[in-house]
Each structure stands twice: as C-alpha cells, then as structure tokens.
Amino acid sequence: MTVTIVGSQLGDEGKGALVDIWGGDADVVVRYQGGDNAGHTVVQDGTEYKLSLVPSGAIRGKVGVLGNGCVVNPETLFDELDTLRDQGLEPDVRLARRAHVILPYHRVLDGIEEEAKSDDDLAAGTTGRGIGPTYEDKAGRRGIRVGDLLDPDVLRDRLEYAVPQKRALAEEIYGLDVENSEHADAFDIDHLFATYREYGERLKSESMTVNAGEFLSDKHTSDDELLFEGAQGTSIDIDHGIYPYVTSSNPTAGGAAVGTGVAPTVIGQGEVVGIVKAYLSRVGTGPLPTELDGTDSEEELADFIREKGGEFGTVTGRPRRIGWLDMPMLRHAARANGFTGIAVNHIDVLAGLDEINVGHAYEREGEELLTMPATTERWGECEPVLKSFEPWDEVDWAAVAEEGYDAIPANAREYLDYISDEMSTPIYAVGIGPGRDETVVLDNPFEQ
C-alpha cells in the first residue's frame, strides 16, 4: 500500500510530525521533490531533530529514499547523516541516481538572483540553498545528477560544459567579479571536480544510490508499505500555486509519481492525506488575502500566534507571515490532490484567543469566489469573506492527547467539523503540540 502526505497550504503545515507518526507503519519513507530548503522538525522522547533533506522516517529507523524529483546537496546530506549518527541513530538513506545535484554555483546564483528580484517585488522568499537554479539546469539539460558523481569521466565532462556558462552568467549578467570574490571556488572546475568526486566515492562506498523507480516498485511488489513525503505545500507548487511566488517543483500528489518512478496507478490506489495548519503562515512575498497585518490589534494578534506557534522558518529562522485559515485555498488543494483524509495541526495555538475567524470565501469585483483564481494577480485583488467561530479556552492538551478526540474543546471540534465539511474529507488526525504524543489520531491511513 502507499500513503502520500501533502501540504495543503503554503508549507510549514507540520507534515513531519504526521510522517513520523504514520511512518511507524511504513517500511520505506520517500521524499519525491524539493531539497534542503524543506525543513522538518521531529520530536522523539524529548529530543528535537531538525531535518532539511533526510526523510523524516529516518528517525523511526525506516529506509529513507530521496527520489529523482529531489535536488540533493551532498554536503547537507552527509552533515545531517553524521549529526543523526552522533545522536545515536543509524539512518538508512538511499539516493535516486536520477536526482539532480546542487552545486556551489547554484547557491551563489540563487542569492544574487533573489536579490535582483526583490527590486521588482518578485522575490519568492527562497532559502538561498540553490534549489531554483538547480531545477533550472535540470530543465535546461545542463544539470549534474547523482549518478554522474559515480563516474569521474562523466562528472568532468558535465562540469566542463556547465561551469563556464554559470561563470559567464555571474560575471556578465550580474557583474560578479568571480576571481576576486569569496565565491571563486564555486566556479572552479578543478575544485568542484575534486570535491564532488569525493562525494561520489562516499556514496559508492556506503551503497547509497539506487534506481529509485525499480527499487521502490520492487518494495511495493514485495508488499512493503510505502509512505511518500512531500515538501512545501500545494499553493507554492510551480504549476498549481501562486506563481511566481512558488517553489521550483511539484509538492502536489501527482509529484509523487513523477518524482519517484512509481506508477501513477500505484499512487492513485493508495491514500493521499492533506496536512492543514489551523491558521495560515507564509515566508516570502506575494498576496495573502487573510493576512493579519492591517490594524495594530491584528498585528498584535499575529505576533501572539507567531510566538506561540513557533512560526519561524526551520531552515532560515525568518518570522512567518500570519493569517486566518484560507478556505478557498484548502478547497483548491483538495481538488488538486484528491485527498482521502486530512490532518489538522496547531488548534492548540488558537486556544485562548478572543476571536477566531476563517476566510470562508473571497470577494472580487462584487463576485463571491469559493476557490483560488488561476492567476496570482487576480488572487491579490481578492478580499476575504470572513466567517466567525466561537473561541475555545486553553486546556491541558497533554490530557486531551491521552483522552482522545472527544476531549478536544467543543468549539474547537466545531471548527474542525467545518474544515472537514468544506473539504469533503474526513479528519484522520488532530495535532495539539509538536511531539509524537501530542497528536490525536482518529484513523491510520495504512489501515484504510
């Protein structure tokens, strides 16, 4: 069986906690897109593990796979693996040979290009990790793949083709004096060849690379349980999100097939679970109709939610923008992904507020819209049509976790019922804290 976990909003929905919980019933946990811009925080036995590339299931001792849809920074990967080993874990992580590799010049160009876009308010809020430029090279057929690191002759050929182009871009378009800058090594073929050949030797010595589609299909045929883990969220999907304020890959459920080599008919016969945060958060620029940023009281409320919910980027530490739950965004996600269930996180963060609202619909030019417009410009013209809910008090959430769903405050359950009804999808879990024991599980997707 397969279970695919998808972010329903703009990323940061708390996917890692659910992957960690349900990953206990999986044999293999697979990331199908993104790179080390995707932060996951997993808490186990009081220990917090911050992951940006290693699949969350590694904390549970599962086989982790980075699929061909991922872009991989070997330095980040080995740093994370070594850190986890220092913490007493023995993660088993495999890389798709078709996955593309992030090189130092990608990171340099990412920072330069994002700074240039900021002048035109087109910055996507990237982490500067080189994700976008790596996907650009993939589409431009000048990328370097994990499999290339295993063959020194191929690696050298790929570098000799790509690096002069990148150096010219940095120097002639962006005016960087490469030779006299701190980034000289990032554009030096000999230095890159020596460094990445060494990474290839380590990958080979630890038998970490696989033909992902074949590897995963064999696991599925052998009746292993597969959990597919998306990074970021539906509304920053490059095809279905708020373009151009998007990531460079497909976090939506369809990306699980494309990004792993597992057939769409296999993915489609499994469960697809959407992860929903009980309010909205976002790092980066672009419209956000339900954002709390108007009056002093709204900004004070946003600060309260941000601090209580720990709304600071896992990778960057940047404070996230805060808004009320956006239901048109969630309806769009439910349609695009075909959710069979949802998990709603962070209802505890909203406890104790004087008011709780939801953007039930949008109003644009006198018309009510129940889902997101296709273009970001039209989305930016939308005003939220708010629906109010009775607030709920702060409670002993640890006791709620022990007692189950009926112990959740009645007003919070009404809020959850509304989300479920509007998305036409049952609730599989409710997150009331960051730890594994702070999630109320109603259904296990592996048992559906």
Secondary structure, 3 states (H helix, E strand, C coil): CEEEEEECCCCCCCHHHHHHHHHHHCCEEEECCECCCCCEEEEECCEEEEECCCCHHHHHCCEEEECCCEEECHHHHHHHHHHHHHCCCCCEEEEECCCEECCHHHHHHHHHHHHHHHCCCCCCCCCCCCHHHHHHHHHCCCCCEHHHHHCHHHHHHHHHHHHHHHHHHHHHHCCCCHHHCCCHHHHCHHHHHHHHHHHHHHHHHCCCEECHHHHHHHHHHCCCCEEEECCCCHHHCCCCCCCCCCCCCCCCCHHHHHCCCCCHHHHHCCEEEEEEECCEEECCCCCCCCECCCCHHHHHHHHHHHHHHCCECCCCCCECEEECEEHHHHHHHHHHHCCCEEEEECCCCCCCCCCEEEEEEEEECCEEECCCCCCHHHHHCCEEEEEEECCCCCCCHHHHHHHCHHHCCHHHHHHHHHHHHHHCCCEEEEECCCEHHHEEECCCHHHC
